[in-house]
Amino acid sequence: MVDQATLANVFWFTLAAYLTLSIFSFLYKDNPFYRLAEHLIVGLSAGYWIAILWHTSLKDLWLYPLVDNSVALFSGDFRAVEIWRLSLNVIPGVLGLFMFLRFFPKIGWLSRWPIAFYLAISAGVSLPLYLQSFTVEQMRASMIPLTGNPWEIFCNLIVIAGTICGLAYFYFSMEHKGLVGGMAKFGVWVLMIGFGSTFGYTVMSRISLLIGRFRFLIDWCTLVVNYFK
């Protein structure tokens, strides 16, 4: 809440309240106020991320090194290492420009090369991270010692049993009967509890955002009232 009820604060708070109420108006039906707020948010988000990418990626990681390596190359001897450094800056820039060739049908096929490079590099970088985060760390978290007081041992047993039974549900090489069937049924309960907890956490976070918006609208009303007193 802004303490000073100045004209500038009232204006910006009123604009934010108008956009908030415009988004909420979609609960009634689709209308021009909602579409205006939606387009405004999408446009501002796109502009914001373009500015972020320019200042954190293009300028710092490509433009500045390109200029520095060009100056180093043409102001001294044409050494192989300087030519190699400059090529490392020029090639990504050329590939980036090739992506815009999608707008030219005759040579649009050239845009497939930078897209292929981008997807391959992204997959190569993401695969070890995903394996480390979602496989190795998950396995390490389930390999817990059965030590401590009886309650800790019981909780650790539940975690181990839930992990094994949850995996048994996805084991389709054997018919789910007998021991495997019982483990699979218990695994279903474990999965449903996990999904329910995740859904409850998501709903709780969204309710927190909704409460924050309502508190903002109350603060906006208070600010407007204090300004016109």
Sequence and secondary structure as in RCSB ss.txt:
>XXXX:A:sequence
MVDQATLANVFWFTLAAYLTLSIFSFLYKDNPFYRLAEHLIVGLSAGYWIAILWHTSLKDLWLYPLVDNSVALFS
GDFRAVEIWRLSLNVIPGVLGLFMFLRFFPKIGWLSRWPIAFYLAISAGVSLPLYLQSFTVEQMRASMIPLTGNP
WEIFCNLIVIAGTICGLAYFYFSMEHKGLVGGMAKFGVWVLMIGFGSTFGYTVMSRISLLIGRFRFLIDWCTLVV
NYFK
>XXXX:A:secstr
  SS  HHHHHHHHHHHHHHHHHHGGGT   HHHHHHHHHHHHHHHHHHHHHHIIIIIIIIIIHHHHHHHHHHHS
S   HHHHHHHHHHHHHHHHHHHGGGGGSGGGGGGGHHHHHHHHHHHHHHHHHHHHIIIIIHHHHHH     SSH
HHHHHHHHHHHHHHHHHHHT  SS S HHHHHHHHHHHHHHHHHHHHHHHHHHHHHHHHHHHHHHHHHHHHHHHH
HHT 
